[in-house]
Structures are given as structure tokens and as C-alpha cells.
């Protein structure tokens, strides 16, 4: 029996990930409290946000996993379509495709685990249409759901399954390639955004090393604290706006 299938809208953090992202969150709290306030009390006030950061990060990890699944599924349906065109039955086409996907992605890849599960369930006489619909529902990816619907319709029609699958796989593959191209085009902008996010801190550290005490008034007077709080608000707003601009719905 295969291991339980993955619910892709959920993500279980490993102990290593929790520690890593907690350290990242705590480090961010240290930077903010030092650069904007130089106050230990502020650090302890911000500390809970750093500790819960791993659970905030889960959303990003889910998105990255779905992007990986989408990329692997593109190859999966290409291999499956080729197997059907070669004359294999549906069950054997999945088995042959599974062997090829193992060579491409390895035993622990997402698409190999999904194909393993489908093959094992086909051996228990479960309908392939039901398995594909379940895969699409769990993934939440429109392309997989569409493929499941077309596959079910083509199988019910009883004719030209291989040609329909070949055409459908080509359409879905082209669409996925456009998505990957958009991600590639925005990758450079995302890197630039990360550099810009670090720039204010680097400037403060540089000035502090070059002219010690230059910012002393900003941390020891009421007006200075108000100004630094305003700077922090502007920085966080700019960070949120940049994230929103680069969060392109594909």
C-alpha cells in the first residue's frame, strides 16, 4: 500500500524548518529593534512575531511546492501522452510513465509519488478518472483539474483517446511554459527587491561605522523616536507594496 497522498493546501513544517525560520524571524526582530530603536524592550516586544514567523512562511512554502508540482506535472502528462500514443493501455501507460519519471525526477519527487499512488490504486480496480479528479482537487491547480476533466470525457467517448490526450497535453504544456516564463522574468525583480529591502540597514550600519554617534539623537529624543517609527512604517509599507506588485496571478 502506498503512503497517504498529499493535501497540497497544507504544509507540515519539519523541526529543522521551524528552527531555521524562527532564527530568521528573531534575526529580523533584532535588526529592526537595533536600526530603528536601539532598545532592548522593543526587541522583546517584537520577539513573538519572530517566533511565529515559521507559520507565516508556510503560505510561501505551499506556493513553492505547487510550482514544483506544476512543472513536474507538465513532464508527466507529456510522458503519459507518448505512452498512450505508443499503444499502451491506460494502466500500462501510467506504469511506463512512472518508470520514466523516476529517471527524470527521482523516487521522492512529487509527481512520482502521485503516479505511484495512481498505479497502486489502478491495481485495486479504482477508476482512473476518479483518481485524476482526486489529484486535481488535492492540488488545487487548474491545469490538473482541466486535464482530469478532458481525460474523463475522452475515455467516455471511447475513441481517439491517444490523439485527444496528445492535443490536451500540448495545450496544457504550452500554458505552463508561459507561466514558467513569467516566473523567470519576475525572478530578477524579486532578487532586486531583496537587495532593496536590505539597503536601509546597510546604509545605517555603514554610517554608524564611519561616524559613530551620528544617529544618537534619533534614539534618545522623543522626536527622534517618532521619526524612526515613521521611517519603519514607510519601510514596511514599501515592502508590502513591492510584494503585492510582484505577486502576479498566473
N, C-alpha and C positions, 0 to 999 in steps of 0.2 A: 504494500500500500504506500502510495506517495505521501509526502508530508503535506499538511494542510496548505491550501492555496492562499495567496497573499491578498489581503484587502488593501488596495493601493492608496486609499484615502486615509489610512492610518500608518503611523510610524512608531516603532518601539526603539527608543534610544538605548544604546548599549552603555555599560558602565564607563567605558573609555570615552564615548562621545559626551556623556554627561559631565565628566571631569574636564574634558578639553574645552567644551563650550562654557562651562562655569568659570574656568580660568580666563577665558576670553572676555566674558561679561564682567568679571571682577577687575580685570586689567582696564577695560573701558571706563569703569567707575573710578578707578584710581586716576586715570588721565583727566577725566572731566573734573574731578574734585581738585586736582593739583593745578591744572591750567586755568580754571575759571574761579576757584575759590581759595586754594591753599588752606583748606580747613578739614581737619580730621572728622569733625562731626558731620559735615556734608558727605564725606565718603561713606560713613556708616549709614546715613540716610539713603544713599544710592545703592548700597550693598545688596538689599533684597532684589533689586532689578537685575543685578549681575548674576545672582544665584538662580533666578528663574529664566535666564536667557536661553538655556538649552531647550526649554519647552516653547519658547518663541521661535527658535531656529527650526523646529520641526516642520513648519509650513514650507520653508525653503528646501528642506531635505526631501519632502514629499514631491515638490515640483521637480527637483533634480532627478529623482528616481523615475518619475513619469516620463521625463525627457529621454532618459536612458532606455526605458521600455519602448517608447515610440520609435526610437532609432533601431532597436533590435527587432521590433515587430516588422518594420519595413523590409528587413532582410528575410525575416521569417516567412512572410507571405510571398516573397519572390521565389524562395526555395520551394515552398509548398506548391505554387502555381507551376513551376517547372516539373515537379514530380507528377502532378496531375496531367500535364501535357504529355509526359513520357508514357502515360497509360496506366499508372498505378491506381489502384482503388483508393478511396478516401482514407481508409485505415492505414494502408501501406504507405500512402503519400505522407502522412504525418510521421510514421516511423522513419522513413527515409530522410525526411526533412530534419527530424530530431538528430540523426547521426551527423548530418552536415552542419547543423547549428552548433553542435558540440565542438566541432573542429574550429568553427568561426569564433565562438564566444566563451567556450569552456563550460564545464559542468555546472558551475554555480551561477551562471548568468540568469537574468530574469526570464528571457524568452525560452531558454532551455528548460527551466523549471516548469513553465506553463505548458510547453509541448509534452514534457514528461507526464504531467498530470492528465492532459488530454488523451495521450496514448494509453495510459493506465485505465482511464475511465472508459475508453472505447472497448478495452478488453473485458469490461464488465457490462457491455451492451448498452451504455448510455448514448443517447443520440448526439452526434457531433454538433448539430445546430444548438442544442441546449448548452453544451459545453462552451461554445463560442459566445453565445449570448451572456453566459455567466462571466466569462473572461472580460467581455466588453463592459458589463455592469460594474465589476470589481475595479476595473482600471479607470472608468470614467472618461476614457479617451474616445472622442467622437469617431475617429478613424477605425478603431477596433469594433465599435458598435455598428458602424456602417458596413464593415466587412462581414460581420456576423449576419446582418440582415440580407445582404446580397447573396451570401453563401447559402442561407436557408431557402431563399427564393429560387436560386439556381438548382438546388437539389430537389426541390418540389417540382420544378418544371420537367426534370428528368432528362434533359438533353443539352448538349453543349456546355457541360459543367466546366471542362478544362478551358475552353475559349472564354467563357464568362469570367472565370476566375483570373485568367491571364489579363483580360482587359481591366477588371476591377483592381487587381494588384498594381497594374501600371498607373492607373488614376490615383490611387492612394499613395503610391510611391512618389509620384510627381508632387503631390500636395505636401507630403512630409519633407521632401527635399527643399521646397520653398520655405517651410518652417525652419529647417536647419540653416538655410542661407540667411534668414532674418536673424537667427540667434548668433550666427557668426559675425554678421555686420554690427550687431549691438555689443558683441564681446569687448571690442576695443573701447567703446564708450563706457562700458561698465568698469573696465580697468582704469580709465581716466577718472571716473567718479571716485574710485577708491583712493587714488592719489590725491584728488582734491579734498577728500574727507580728512586725510592726514595732514594736509598742508598747514592749517591753522596751528596745529600742535607743534609741527616742525619749526614754524616761524617763532612761536613763543619760546621754545627751547633754545633756538639759535640766539635770539635777542638776550635771553636770560644768561647764556654763557658769555656772550660778547660784552654785555653791560649789566652785571649783577645789580639787582635792586631797581632796575628800570621800571618794573611793574608794581613796585611796593605800594604805591598809592591806590592801586586798583583792588588790593586785597585788605587794606587796613582802614579804609574810609567807607562810610555808608554809600556815598555817591559812586565810589569805585565798584562796590559790590552790585549796585543796581545796574551799572553799565555792563559789568561782566555777565550778569544774569540776562540782560538784553542780548548780548553777543551770543550767549548759549542758545537763547530762544531762536535767534536768526539762523544759527548754525543748524539746529535740529530741524527747523522749517525747510532750509535749503536741502538738507539730507532727505527729508520725506518727499519733497517735490521731485528731486532727482530720481528717487526710487520709483515714484509714480510715472514719470516720463519714460523710464526705461522698462517699465512693466508692460510690455506690449502684448496685447491679447492676439494670439495667432489662431 
